[in-house]
């Protein structure tokens, strides 16, 4: 399954899939560096980073985990000049995860297009 079809299928990067990916990369790239950073902010989470020398040079796989959005409330005002607002409700127990892959280009991290990956 390619990453593009993976994204289109609507599958999530579950904890089991992330662990399997980490294990596979650790076996394939013994010099892999793995660390975790806490994110700051009101609804902050954390990010897990894998850095290794891959087929296109130095690569970084980042999984950002934040509290999942459980609900959205829209507040409208019918008064002239007033603005609408949106309020998000976050879970205390569930996390949402996003995975990004980067390669180093001239000292900067450039996100790679998922269409070029296969698994």
MARMISE-69608 format. One record per atom (N, C-alpha, C): residue number from 1; x negated, y, z; atom name. Coordinates in pm, 1 decimal, always signed. Last residue first. Example, Ala and Ser with C-alpha at 12.3 -4.5 7.8 and 13.67 -1.06 7.14 Angstrom:
BEGIN
<pos:2 | px:-1285.0 | py:-225.0 | pz:+708.0 | site:N>
<pos:2 | px:-1367.0 | py:-106.0 | pz:+714.0 | site:CA>
<pos:2 | px:-1290.0 | py:+3.0 | pz:+787.0 | site:C>
<pos:1 | px:-1319.0 | py:-569.0 | pz:+780.0 | site:N>
<pos:1 | px:-1230.0 | py:-450.0 | pz:+780.0 | site:CA>
<pos:1 | px:-1320.0 | py:-330.0 | pz:+780.0 | site:C>
***
This chain:
BEGIN
<pos:119 | px:-515.7 | py:+131.1 | pz:+89.0 | site:N>
<pos:119 | px:-542.5 | py:+56.4 | pz:+212.1 | site:CA>
<pos:119 | px:-532.7 | py:-91.1 | pz:+186.2 | site:C>
<pos:118 | px:-643.1 | py:+418.9 | pz:-78.6 | site:N>
<pos:118 | px:-574.2 | py:+289.2 | pz:-83.4 | site:CA>
<pos:118 | px:-605.6 | py:+219.3 | pz:+46.2 | site:C>
<pos:117 | px:-624.4 | py:+765.0 | pz:-171.2 | site:N>
<pos:117 | px:-655.0 | py:+656.3 | pz:-78.5 | site:CA>
<pos:117 | px:-581.7 | py:+529.8 | pz:-113.9 | site:C>
<pos:116 | px:-545.1 | py:+981.3 | pz:-325.4 | site:N>
<pos:116 | px:-664.7 | py:+909.7 | pz:-363.5 | site:CA>
<pos:116 | px:-700.6 | py:+791.8 | pz:-275.9 | site:C>
<pos:115 | px:-328.0 | py:+1101.6 | pz:-208.9 | site:N>
<pos:115 | px:-304.8 | py:+1026.6 | pz:-331.8 | site:CA>
<pos:115 | px:-426.9 | py:+943.1 | pz:-372.4 | site:C>
<pos:114 | px:-403.2 | py:+1263.4 | pz:+0.8 | site:N>
<pos:114 | px:-369.2 | py:+1124.9 | pz:+30.8 | site:CA>
<pos:114 | px:-350.6 | py:+1041.0 | pz:-94.7 | site:C>
<pos:113 | px:-678.0 | py:+1475.5 | pz:-19.8 | site:N>
<pos:113 | px:-547.2 | py:+1444.1 | pz:-74.0 | site:CA>
<pos:113 | px:-519.0 | py:+1295.0 | pz:-52.9 | site:C>
<pos:112 | px:-844.5 | py:+1601.8 | pz:+270.7 | site:N>
<pos:112 | px:-843.9 | py:+1518.9 | pz:+149.7 | site:CA>
<pos:112 | px:-700.5 | py:+1488.1 | pz:+109.4 | site:C>
<pos:111 | px:-943.7 | py:+1917.7 | pz:+386.6 | site:N>
<pos:111 | px:-849.0 | py:+1806.5 | pz:+394.6 | site:CA>
<pos:111 | px:-845.0 | py:+1733.7 | pz:+261.2 | site:C>
<pos:110 | px:-1271.1 | py:+1998.8 | pz:+472.2 | site:N>
<pos:110 | px:-1168.2 | py:+2012.4 | pz:+368.7 | site:CA>
<pos:110 | px:-1075.9 | py:+1891.9 | pz:+374.8 | site:C>
<pos:109 | px:-1477.3 | py:+2168.5 | pz:+686.2 | site:N>
<pos:109 | px:-1392.0 | py:+2050.4 | pz:+674.2 | site:CA>
<pos:109 | px:-1279.6 | py:+2080.6 | pz:+576.6 | site:C>
<pos:108 | px:-1800.6 | py:+2294.2 | pz:+584.4 | site:N>
<pos:108 | px:-1660.9 | py:+2314.5 | pz:+623.6 | site:CA>
<pos:108 | px:-1583.1 | py:+2185.6 | pz:+605.5 | site:C>
<pos:107 | px:-2051.9 | py:+2235.4 | pz:+482.3 | site:N>
<pos:107 | px:-2041.5 | py:+2272.0 | pz:+622.3 | site:CA>
<pos:107 | px:-1900.5 | py:+2298.4 | pz:+672.1 | site:C>
<pos:106 | px:-1993.3 | py:+2155.2 | pz:+214.7 | site:N>
<pos:106 | px:-2075.1 | py:+2274.2 | pz:+243.0 | site:CA>
<pos:106 | px:-2055.9 | py:+2325.2 | pz:+385.4 | site:C>
<pos:105 | px:-1749.4 | py:+1959.5 | pz:+326.2 | site:N>
<pos:105 | px:-1793.5 | py:+2020.8 | pz:+201.3 | site:CA>
<pos:105 | px:-1863.9 | py:+2150.9 | pz:+236.4 | site:C>
<pos:104 | px:-1645.1 | py:+1666.1 | pz:+474.8 | site:N>
<pos:104 | px:-1726.4 | py:+1785.7 | pz:+492.0 | site:CA>
<pos:104 | px:-1775.2 | py:+1833.0 | pz:+355.6 | site:C>
<pos:103 | px:-1303.0 | py:+1572.2 | pz:+470.4 | site:N>
<pos:103 | px:-1441.1 | py:+1546.5 | pz:+432.5 | site:CA>
<pos:103 | px:-1516.8 | py:+1677.8 | pz:+447.2 | site:C>
<pos:102 | px:-1026.9 | py:+1440.0 | pz:+659.1 | site:N>
<pos:102 | px:-1107.1 | py:+1550.5 | pz:+609.1 | site:CA>
<pos:102 | px:-1242.1 | py:+1498.1 | pz:+561.5 | site:C>
<pos:101 | px:-696.7 | py:+1346.5 | pz:+713.0 | site:N>
<pos:101 | px:-830.4 | py:+1299.9 | pz:+678.8 | site:CA>
<pos:101 | px:-904.3 | py:+1415.4 | pz:+612.7 | site:C>
<pos:100 | px:-451.1 | py:+1329.1 | pz:+970.0 | site:N>
<pos:100 | px:-512.5 | py:+1403.2 | pz:+861.0 | site:CA>
<pos:100 | px:-652.6 | py:+1347.3 | pz:+838.6 | site:C>
<pos:99 | px:-145.9 | py:+1234.0 | pz:+1111.7 | site:N>
<pos:99 | px:-283.3 | py:+1195.0 | pz:+1080.9 | site:CA>
<pos:99 | px:-330.5 | py:+1272.9 | pz:+958.9 | site:C>
<pos:98 | px:+64.2 | py:+1297.9 | pz:+1382.9 | site:N>
<pos:98 | px:+30.3 | py:+1330.6 | pz:+1244.5 | site:CA>
<pos:98 | px:-116.2 | py:+1296.9 | pz:+1223.9 | site:C>
<pos:97 | px:+322.4 | py:+1192.3 | pz:+1601.1 | site:N>
<pos:97 | px:+181.8 | py:+1184.1 | pz:+1559.8 | site:CA>
<pos:97 | px:+169.1 | py:+1223.1 | pz:+1413.2 | site:C>
<pos:96 | px:+509.8 | py:+1266.7 | pz:+1892.0 | site:N>
<pos:96 | px:+505.9 | py:+1253.7 | pz:+1746.3 | site:CA>
<pos:96 | px:+358.9 | py:+1263.6 | pz:+1705.8 | site:C>
<pos:95 | px:+610.9 | py:+1098.1 | pz:+2192.2 | site:N>
<pos:95 | px:+516.4 | py:+1180.3 | pz:+2117.7 | site:CA>
<pos:95 | px:+538.1 | py:+1162.6 | pz:+1968.4 | site:C>
<pos:94 | px:+830.6 | py:+1094.8 | pz:+2476.1 | site:N>
<pos:94 | px:+796.0 | py:+1052.6 | pz:+2340.1 | site:CA>
<pos:94 | px:+701.5 | py:+1151.8 | pz:+2274.4 | site:C>
<pos:93 | px:+873.3 | py:+1221.7 | pz:+2727.7 | site:N>
<pos:93 | px:+810.8 | py:+1090.1 | pz:+2721.8 | site:CA>
<pos:93 | px:+763.2 | py:+1050.4 | pz:+2582.3 | site:C>
<pos:92 | px:+1000.0 | py:+1459.6 | pz:+2710.3 | site:N>
<pos:92 | px:+899.1 | py:+1447.4 | pz:+2815.8 | site:CA>
<pos:92 | px:+820.6 | py:+1317.8 | pz:+2804.1 | site:C>
<pos:91 | px:+1073.0 | py:+1624.8 | pz:+2403.1 | site:N>
<pos:91 | px:+1079.3 | py:+1505.8 | pz:+2487.4 | site:CA>
<pos:91 | px:+968.5 | py:+1509.9 | pz:+2592.4 | site:C>
<pos:90 | px:+1210.1 | py:+1951.6 | pz:+2356.2 | site:N>
<pos:90 | px:+1101.2 | py:+1855.6 | pz:+2343.7 | site:CA>
<pos:90 | px:+1117.5 | py:+1742.0 | pz:+2443.1 | site:C>
<pos:89 | px:+1407.6 | py:+2160.7 | pz:+2158.2 | site:N>
<pos:89 | px:+1402.6 | py:+2079.9 | pz:+2280.3 | site:CA>
<pos:89 | px:+1298.6 | py:+1970.2 | pz:+2257.6 | site:C>
<pos:88 | px:+1393.7 | py:+2490.9 | pz:+2030.4 | site:N>
<pos:88 | px:+1359.8 | py:+2349.9 | pz:+2015.2 | site:CA>
<pos:88 | px:+1357.7 | py:+2283.4 | pz:+2152.3 | site:C>
<pos:87 | px:+1592.5 | py:+2743.3 | pz:+1900.3 | site:N>
<pos:87 | px:+1536.9 | py:+2686.6 | pz:+2023.2 | site:CA>
<pos:87 | px:+1515.4 | py:+2537.1 | pz:+2002.3 | site:C>
<pos:86 | px:+1591.0 | py:+3027.9 | pz:+1700.9 | site:N>
<pos:86 | px:+1596.6 | py:+2882.3 | pz:+1703.2 | site:CA>
<pos:86 | px:+1527.4 | py:+2834.0 | pz:+1829.2 | site:C>
<pos:85 | px:+1790.6 | py:+3317.1 | pz:+1628.9 | site:N>
<pos:85 | px:+1676.7 | py:+3251.0 | pz:+1691.7 | site:CA>
<pos:85 | px:+1699.9 | py:+3099.9 | pz:+1691.6 | site:C>
<pos:84 | px:+1864.2 | py:+3609.7 | pz:+1433.2 | site:N>
<pos:84 | px:+1894.6 | py:+3472.9 | pz:+1476.6 | site:CA>
<pos:84 | px:+1770.6 | py:+3414.4 | pz:+1541.9 | site:C>
<pos:83 | px:+1890.2 | py:+3954.0 | pz:+1533.3 | site:N>
<pos:83 | px:+1830.9 | py:+3843.0 | pz:+1458.4 | site:CA>
<pos:83 | px:+1876.4 | py:+3709.1 | pz:+1514.2 | site:C>
<pos:82 | px:+2080.9 | py:+4253.0 | pz:+1476.4 | site:N>
<pos:82 | px:+2036.0 | py:+4144.5 | pz:+1563.0 | site:CA>
<pos:82 | px:+1981.5 | py:+4030.4 | pz:+1476.7 | site:C>
<pos:81 | px:+2186.2 | py:+4429.5 | pz:+1293.6 | site:N>
<pos:81 | px:+2048.7 | py:+4449.9 | pz:+1337.3 | site:CA>
<pos:81 | px:+1995.2 | py:+4341.3 | pz:+1428.7 | site:C>
<pos:80 | px:+2515.0 | py:+4386.0 | pz:+1405.5 | site:N>
<pos:80 | px:+2427.9 | py:+4445.5 | pz:+1306.0 | site:CA>
<pos:80 | px:+2288.7 | py:+4468.0 | pz:+1366.3 | site:C>
<pos:79 | px:+2606.2 | py:+4070.0 | pz:+1539.8 | site:N>
<pos:79 | px:+2589.1 | py:+4214.1 | pz:+1554.3 | site:CA>
<pos:79 | px:+2490.3 | py:+4264.3 | pz:+1452.0 | site:C>
<pos:78 | px:+2624.5 | py:+3804.8 | pz:+1546.6 | site:N>
<pos:78 | px:+2698.1 | py:+3870.1 | pz:+1438.6 | site:CA>
<pos:78 | px:+2691.3 | py:+4021.9 | pz:+1450.6 | site:C>
<pos:77 | px:+2367.7 | py:+3578.9 | pz:+1594.2 | site:N>
<pos:77 | px:+2433.7 | py:+3698.0 | pz:+1644.5 | site:CA>
<pos:77 | px:+2501.5 | py:+3766.7 | pz:+1527.2 | site:C>
<pos:76 | px:+2297.7 | py:+3239.9 | pz:+1671.2 | site:N>
<pos:76 | px:+2327.1 | py:+3345.4 | pz:+1575.3 | site:CA>
<pos:76 | px:+2393.2 | py:+3462.4 | pz:+1645.9 | site:C>
<pos:75 | px:+2077.1 | py:+2991.9 | pz:+1739.0 | site:N>
<pos:75 | px:+2156.4 | py:+3095.1 | pz:+1805.1 | site:CA>
<pos:75 | px:+2173.6 | py:+3211.1 | pz:+1706.3 | site:C>
<pos:74 | px:+2042.1 | py:+2651.1 | pz:+1709.7 | site:N>
<pos:74 | px:+2035.0 | py:+2778.3 | pz:+1638.9 | site:CA>
<pos:74 | px:+2128.9 | py:+2875.7 | pz:+1707.9 | site:C>
<pos:73 | px:+1851.5 | py:+2396.6 | pz:+1849.3 | site:N>
<pos:73 | px:+1970.8 | py:+2479.5 | pz:+1864.9 | site:CA>
<pos:73 | px:+1947.3 | py:+2611.4 | pz:+1793.7 | site:C>
<pos:72 | px:+1745.3 | py:+2068.3 | pz:+1818.7 | site:N>
<pos:72 | px:+1726.4 | py:+2204.8 | pz:+1771.2 | site:CA>
<pos:72 | px:+1858.2 | py:+2278.4 | pz:+1790.7 | site:C>
<pos:71 | px:+1573.7 | py:+1792.7 | pz:+1978.9 | site:N>
<pos:71 | px:+1692.5 | py:+1867.9 | pz:+1939.9 | site:CA>
<pos:71 | px:+1656.9 | py:+2009.6 | pz:+1899.0 | site:C>
<pos:70 | px:+1336.9 | py:+1669.9 | pz:+2017.6 | site:N>
<pos:70 | px:+1457.5 | py:+1588.6 | pz:+2036.4 | site:CA>
<pos:70 | px:+1583.9 | py:+1662.3 | pz:+1996.8 | site:C>
<pos:69 | px:+1015.8 | py:+1645.9 | pz:+1900.8 | site:N>
<pos:69 | px:+1131.8 | py:+1735.2 | pz:+1904.7 | site:CA>
<pos:69 | px:+1256.9 | py:+1647.4 | pz:+1913.6 | site:C>
<pos:68 | px:+757.9 | py:+1500.9 | pz:+2100.4 | site:N>
<pos:68 | px:+853.1 | py:+1491.7 | pz:+1990.2 | site:CA>
<pos:68 | px:+968.1 | py:+1590.1 | pz:+2010.7 | site:C>
<pos:67 | px:+446.2 | py:+1643.9 | pz:+2191.0 | site:N>
<pos:67 | px:+579.7 | py:+1600.0 | pz:+2231.2 | site:CA>
<pos:67 | px:+676.9 | py:+1605.0 | pz:+2113.7 | site:C>
<pos:66 | px:+177.9 | py:+1529.6 | pz:+1972.4 | site:N>
<pos:66 | px:+248.7 | py:+1634.3 | pz:+2046.2 | site:CA>
<pos:66 | px:+384.0 | py:+1580.0 | pz:+2090.5 | site:C>
<pos:65 | px:-125.6 | py:+1442.2 | pz:+1838.4 | site:N>
<pos:65 | px:-9.0 | py:+1391.0 | pz:+1910.4 | site:CA>
<pos:65 | px:+49.4 | py:+1502.9 | pz:+1994.6 | site:C>
<pos:64 | px:-313.0 | py:+1402.5 | pz:+1552.5 | site:N>
<pos:64 | px:-261.1 | py:+1502.2 | pz:+1646.3 | site:CA>
<pos:64 | px:-132.5 | py:+1447.4 | pz:+1706.0 | site:C>
<pos:63 | px:-590.8 | py:+1243.8 | pz:+1446.1 | site:N>
<pos:63 | px:-450.8 | py:+1217.4 | pz:+1478.8 | site:CA>
<pos:63 | px:-409.2 | py:+1316.2 | pz:+1586.8 | site:C>
<pos:62 | px:-826.5 | py:+1260.7 | pz:+1191.4 | site:N>
<pos:62 | px:-772.3 | py:+1327.8 | pz:+1308.9 | site:CA>
<pos:62 | px:-626.5 | py:+1289.3 | pz:+1325.9 | site:C>
<pos:61 | px:-1127.0 | py:+1165.7 | pz:+1061.0 | site:N>
<pos:61 | px:-986.3 | py:+1125.6 | pz:+1067.4 | site:CA>
<pos:61 | px:-933.0 | py:+1180.4 | pz:+1198.8 | site:C>
<pos:60 | px:-1383.8 | py:+1282.5 | pz:+859.4 | site:N>
<pos:60 | px:-1317.4 | py:+1297.9 | pz:+989.2 | site:CA>
<pos:60 | px:-1171.6 | py:+1256.2 | pz:+974.1 | site:C>
<pos:59 | px:-1704.7 | py:+1221.1 | pz:+706.5 | site:N>
<pos:59 | px:-1558.1 | py:+1222.2 | pz:+705.8 | site:CA>
<pos:59 | px:-1506.2 | py:+1234.1 | pz:+848.0 | site:C>
<pos:58 | px:-1978.6 | py:+1282.8 | pz:+501.9 | site:N>
<pos:58 | px:-1927.1 | py:+1290.0 | pz:+638.6 | site:CA>
<pos:58 | px:-1776.0 | py:+1307.8 | pz:+634.5 | site:C>
<pos:57 | px:-1932.4 | py:+1098.9 | pz:+194.2 | site:N>
<pos:57 | px:-2010.2 | py:+1181.9 | pz:+285.1 | site:CA>
<pos:57 | px:-1950.3 | py:+1178.1 | pz:+424.3 | site:C>
<pos:56 | px:-1767.4 | py:+922.8 | pz:+71.7 | site:N>
<pos:56 | px:-1777.9 | py:+1055.8 | pz:+9.8 | site:CA>
<pos:56 | px:-1857.9 | py:+1151.3 | pz:+97.0 | site:C>
<pos:55 | px:-1773.4 | py:+691.4 | pz:+227.3 | site:N>
<pos:55 | px:-1814.3 | py:+681.7 | pz:+86.7 | site:CA>
<pos:55 | px:-1829.1 | py:+817.7 | pz:+17.4 | site:C>
<pos:54 | px:-1884.9 | py:+826.2 | pz:+549.5 | site:N>
<pos:54 | px:-1804.1 | py:+742.0 | pz:+461.9 | site:CA>
<pos:54 | px:-1853.3 | py:+744.3 | pz:+318.7 | site:C>
<pos:53 | px:-1989.5 | py:+856.5 | pz:+859.1 | site:N>
<pos:53 | px:-2045.4 | py:+875.1 | pz:+724.6 | site:CA>
<pos:53 | px:-1975.0 | py:+776.4 | pz:+632.9 | site:C>
<pos:52 | px:-1740.4 | py:+985.0 | pz:+1085.6 | site:N>
<pos:52 | px:-1831.6 | py:+882.2 | pz:+1036.1 | site:CA>
<pos:52 | px:-1880.6 | py:+920.6 | pz:+897.1 | site:C>
<pos:51 | px:-1521.7 | py:+1045.0 | pz:+1354.0 | site:N>
<pos:51 | px:-1615.2 | py:+1101.8 | pz:+1256.8 | site:CA>
<pos:51 | px:-1714.5 | py:+993.7 | pz:+1216.8 | site:C>
<pos:50 | px:-1203.8 | py:+1074.7 | pz:+1477.9 | site:N>
<pos:50 | px:-1302.3 | py:+975.4 | pz:+1437.0 | site:CA>
<pos:50 | px:-1390.6 | py:+1041.4 | pz:+1332.2 | site:C>
<pos:49 | px:-1014.7 | py:+1211.5 | pz:+1739.4 | site:N>
<pos:49 | px:-1097.3 | py:+1236.0 | pz:+1622.7 | site:CA>
<pos:49 | px:-1193.8 | py:+1120.0 | pz:+1603.0 | site:C>
<pos:48 | px:-702.7 | py:+1302.7 | pz:+1863.2 | site:N>
<pos:48 | px:-806.7 | py:+1200.9 | pz:+1862.8 | site:CA>
<pos:48 | px:-882.2 | py:+1213.1 | pz:+1731.5 | site:C>
<pos:47 | px:-553.9 | py:+1560.0 | pz:+2051.1 | site:N>
<pos:47 | px:-593.8 | py:+1506.7 | pz:+1921.2 | site:CA>
<pos:47 | px:-708.2 | py:+1409.8 | pz:+1940.3 | site:C>
<pos:46 | px:-254.5 | py:+1638.1 | pz:+2237.2 | site:N>
<pos:46 | px:-396.0 | py:+1607.9 | pz:+2225.6 | site:CA>
<pos:46 | px:-425.8 | py:+1562.8 | pz:+2083.8 | site:C>
<pos:45 | px:-40.2 | py:+1895.7 | pz:+2314.2 | site:N>
<pos:45 | px:-63.1 | py:+1752.5 | pz:+2321.9 | site:CA>
<pos:45 | px:-212.3 | py:+1727.9 | pz:+2322.0 | site:C>
<pos:44 | px:+167.2 | py:+2161.8 | pz:+2429.1 | site:N>
<pos:44 | px:+41.8 | py:+2107.4 | pz:+2378.7 | site:CA>
<pos:44 | px:+37.0 | py:+1956.2 | pz:+2396.1 | site:C>
<pos:43 | px:+364.0 | py:+2356.1 | pz:+2448.2 | site:N>
<pos:43 | px:+400.0 | py:+2216.4 | pz:+2422.2 | site:CA>
<pos:43 | px:+279.1 | py:+2144.5 | pz:+2363.6 | site:C>
<pos:42 | px:+205.7 | py:+2587.4 | pz:+2505.2 | site:N>
<pos:42 | px:+322.4 | py:+2551.8 | pz:+2585.1 | site:CA>
<pos:42 | px:+361.1 | py:+2404.9 | pz:+2568.8 | site:C>
<pos:41 | px:-153.4 | py:+2526.0 | pz:+2484.1 | site:N>
<pos:41 | px:-27.0 | py:+2583.3 | pz:+2442.6 | site:CA>
<pos:41 | px:+87.0 | py:+2530.3 | pz:+2526.7 | site:C>
<pos:40 | px:-422.0 | py:+2321.7 | pz:+2360.5 | site:N>
<pos:40 | px:-366.9 | py:+2421.6 | pz:+2450.5 | site:CA>
<pos:40 | px:-235.8 | py:+2474.3 | pz:+2395.5 | site:C>
<pos:39 | px:-511.3 | py:+1977.2 | pz:+2352.7 | site:N>
<pos:39 | px:-470.3 | py:+2098.6 | pz:+2284.3 | site:CA>
<pos:39 | px:-407.9 | py:+2193.3 | pz:+2385.0 | site:C>
<pos:38 | px:-793.6 | py:+1780.4 | pz:+2432.8 | site:N>
<pos:38 | px:-662.4 | py:+1830.7 | pz:+2472.0 | site:CA>
<pos:38 | px:-635.3 | py:+1960.2 | pz:+2397.5 | site:C>
<pos:37 | px:-954.2 | py:+1534.4 | pz:+2235.9 | site:N>
<pos:37 | px:-950.8 | py:+1671.9 | pz:+2284.0 | site:CA>
<pos:37 | px:-808.2 | py:+1708.1 | pz:+2322.5 | site:C>
<pos:36 | px:-1168.3 | py:+1253.2 | pz:+2207.7 | site:N>
<pos:36 | px:-1031.9 | py:+1303.2 | pz:+2226.8 | site:CA>
<pos:36 | px:-1040.0 | py:+1443.5 | pz:+2286.0 | site:C>
<pos:35 | px:-1375.4 | py:+1064.8 | pz:+1974.6 | site:N>
<pos:35 | px:-1350.7 | py:+1146.5 | pz:+2093.2 | site:CA>
<pos:35 | px:-1208.4 | py:+1199.8 | pz:+2092.7 | site:C>
<pos:34 | px:-1618.9 | py:+868.5 | pz:+1820.2 | site:N>
<pos:34 | px:-1476.7 | py:+879.4 | pz:+1854.6 | site:CA>
<pos:34 | px:-1462.7 | py:+963.6 | pz:+1980.9 | site:C>
<pos:33 | px:-1826.5 | py:+805.1 | pz:+1548.8 | site:N>
<pos:33 | px:-1813.6 | py:+878.5 | pz:+1675.4 | site:CA>
<pos:33 | px:-1664.8 | py:+901.6 | pz:+1700.9 | site:C>
<pos:32 | px:-1980.4 | py:+528.9 | pz:+1389.7 | site:N>
<pos:32 | px:-1860.7 | py:+610.8 | pz:+1408.9 | site:CA>
<pos:32 | px:-1860.9 | py:+676.9 | pz:+1546.4 | site:C>
<pos:31 | px:-2172.7 | py:+353.8 | pz:+1316.6 | site:N>
<pos:31 | px:-2218.5 | py:+482.6 | pz:+1369.2 | site:CA>
<pos:31 | px:-2103.0 | py:+577.7 | pz:+1396.1 | site:C>
<pos:30 | px:-2043.5 | py:+138.0 | pz:+1195.3 | site:N>
<pos:30 | px:-2091.5 | py:+122.7 | pz:+1332.9 | site:CA>
<pos:30 | px:-2136.5 | py:+255.0 | pz:+1396.7 | site:C>
<pos:29 | px:-1790.9 | py:+108.0 | pz:+1001.2 | site:N>
<pos:29 | px:-1888.5 | py:+215.2 | pz:+1020.6 | site:CA>
<pos:29 | px:-1937.2 | py:+213.8 | pz:+1165.2 | site:C>
<pos:28 | px:-1632.6 | py:-122.4 | pz:+1017.0 | site:N>
<pos:28 | px:-1690.4 | py:-85.5 | pz:+888.1 | site:CA>
<pos:28 | px:-1802.5 | py:+17.8 | pz:+902.2 | site:C>
<pos:27 | px:-1549.8 | py:-124.7 | pz:+1283.4 | site:N>
<pos:27 | px:-1619.7 | py:-240.5 | pz:+1228.0 | site:CA>
<pos:27 | px:-1694.9 | py:-202.8 | pz:+1100.6 | site:C>
<pos:26 | px:-1423.1 | py:+123.2 | pz:+1300.8 | site:N>
<pos:26 | px:-1536.6 | py:+95.9 | pz:+1388.3 | site:CA>
<pos:26 | px:-1617.0 | py:-24.0 | pz:+1340.4 | site:C>
<pos:25 | px:-1214.7 | py:+86.9 | pz:+1115.0 | site:N>
<pos:25 | px:-1319.4 | py:+184.7 | pz:+1085.7 | site:CA>
<pos:25 | px:-1442.3 | py:+162.2 | pz:+1173.3 | site:C>
<pos:24 | px:-1065.4 | py:-110.6 | pz:+1251.4 | site:N>
<pos:24 | px:-1117.7 | py:-137.5 | pz:+1117.0 | site:CA>
<pos:24 | px:-1231.1 | py:-41.5 | pz:+1082.3 | site:C>
<pos:23 | px:-998.8 | py:+26.2 | pz:+1488.8 | site:N>
<pos:23 | px:-1079.1 | py:-96.0 | pz:+1493.6 | site:CA>
<pos:23 | px:-1143.5 | py:-126.1 | pz:+1358.5 | site:C>
<pos:22 | px:-839.9 | py:+235.2 | pz:+1382.8 | site:N>
<pos:22 | px:-962.7 | py:+264.2 | pz:+1457.8 | site:CA>
<pos:22 | px:-1055.2 | py:+143.0 | pz:+1462.1 | site:C>
<pos:21 | px:-627.3 | py:+86.1 | pz:+1271.4 | site:N>
<pos:21 | px:-711.0 | py:+170.2 | pz:+1185.5 | site:CA>
<pos:21 | px:-843.7 | py:+199.8 | pz:+1253.6 | site:C>
<pos:20 | px:-522.7 | py:-27.8 | pz:+1504.7 | site:N>
<pos:20 | px:-574.9 | py:-114.8 | pz:+1398.6 | site:CA>
<pos:20 | px:-666.4 | py:-36.7 | pz:+1304.9 | site:C>
<pos:19 | px:-440.1 | py:+204.2 | pz:+1640.4 | site:N>
<pos:19 | px:-542.9 | py:+118.3 | pz:+1699.3 | site:CA>
<pos:19 | px:-605.3 | py:+25.9 | pz:+1594.4 | site:C>
<pos:18 | px:-240.8 | py:+289.6 | pz:+1458.5 | site:N>
<pos:18 | px:-357.1 | py:+374.2 | pz:+1485.5 | site:CA>
<pos:18 | px:-470.8 | py:+290.5 | pz:+1543.6 | site:C>
<pos:17 | px:-60.0 | py:+78.5 | pz:+1477.4 | site:N>
<pos:17 | px:-124.9 | py:+106.3 | pz:+1348.3 | site:CA>
<pos:17 | px:-249.2 | py:+192.3 | pz:+1367.5 | site:C>
<pos:16 | px:+14.8 | py:+104.4 | pz:+1748.9 | site:N>
<pos:16 | px:-46.8 | py:-19.9 | pz:+1700.2 | site:CA>
<pos:16 | px:-120.4 | py:+3.1 | pz:+1568.3 | site:C>
<pos:15 | px:+133.0 | py:+356.7 | pz:+1754.2 | site:N>
<pos:15 | px:+14.4 | py:+332.2 | pz:+1835.4 | site:CA>
<pos:15 | px:-60.3 | py:+207.8 | pz:+1786.1 | site:C>
<pos:14 | px:+230.3 | py:+448.8 | pz:+1416.8 | site:N>
<pos:14 | px:+255.9 | py:+399.2 | pz:+1552.1 | site:CA>
<pos:14 | px:+124.1 | py:+377.6 | pz:+1624.7 | site:C>
<pos:13 | px:+292.9 | py:+665.3 | pz:+1203.9 | site:N>
<pos:13 | px:+166.5 | py:+611.9 | pz:+1251.5 | site:CA>
<pos:13 | px:+187.8 | py:+572.6 | pz:+1397.3 | site:C>
<pos:12 | px:+596.0 | py:+569.3 | pz:+1034.0 | site:N>
<pos:12 | px:+520.5 | py:+652.1 | pz:+1126.3 | site:CA>
<pos:12 | px:+390.2 | py:+584.1 | pz:+1161.9 | site:C>
<pos:11 | px:+735.1 | py:+569.2 | pz:+704.7 | site:N>
<pos:11 | px:+679.8 | py:+498.3 | pz:+819.5 | site:CA>
<pos:11 | px:+600.2 | py:+595.3 | pz:+905.7 | site:C>
<pos:10 | px:+833.6 | py:+675.7 | pz:+472.3 | site:N>
<pos:10 | px:+884.6 | py:+729.8 | pz:+597.1 | site:CA>
<pos:10 | px:+834.0 | py:+657.3 | pz:+720.3 | site:C>
<pos:9 | px:+747.3 | py:+619.0 | pz:+222.5 | site:N>
<pos:9 | px:+831.5 | py:+518.5 | pz:+284.8 | site:CA>
<pos:9 | px:+889.1 | py:+566.2 | pz:+418.2 | site:C>
<pos:8 | px:+575.6 | py:+821.9 | pz:+154.7 | site:N>
<pos:8 | px:+709.4 | py:+823.8 | pz:+96.8 | site:CA>
<pos:8 | px:+803.0 | py:+725.9 | pz:+165.4 | site:C>
<pos:7 | px:+343.4 | py:+740.6 | pz:+290.4 | site:N>
<pos:7 | px:+411.2 | py:+863.6 | pz:+329.1 | site:CA>
<pos:7 | px:+554.4 | py:+866.7 | pz:+277.7 | site:C>
<pos:6 | px:+288.6 | py:+506.3 | pz:+147.0 | site:N>
<pos:6 | px:+307.3 | py:+499.6 | pz:+291.9 | site:CA>
<pos:6 | px:+383.5 | py:+622.6 | pz:+339.8 | site:C>
<pos:5 | px:+240.6 | py:+604.3 | pz:-103.7 | site:N>
<pos:5 | px:+362.1 | py:+524.9 | pz:-85.9 | site:CA>
<pos:5 | px:+392.9 | py:+507.9 | pz:+62.4 | site:C>
<pos:4 | px:-0.1 | py:+736.9 | pz:-34.0 | site:N>
<pos:4 | px:+113.1 | py:+811.5 | pz:-89.8 | site:CA>
<pos:4 | px:+243.0 | py:+732.4 | pz:-72.9 | site:C>
<pos:3 | px:-170.0 | py:+535.8 | pz:+49.4 | site:N>
<pos:3 | px:-125.2 | py:+633.5 | pz:+148.2 | site:CA>
<pos:3 | px:-5.4 | py:+711.6 | pz:+97.0 | site:C>
<pos:2 | px:-65.2 | py:+216.9 | pz:-89.5 | site:N>
<pos:2 | px:-142.9 | py:+339.9 | pz:-92.1 | site:CA>
<pos:2 | px:-89.1 | py:+435.5 | pz:+12.5 | site:C>
<pos:1 | px:-84.9 | py:-117.1 | pz:+0.0 | site:N>
<pos:1 | px:+0.0 | py:+0.0 | pz:+0.0 | site:CA>
<pos:1 | px:-89.2 | py:+123.2 | pz:+0.0 | site:C>
***
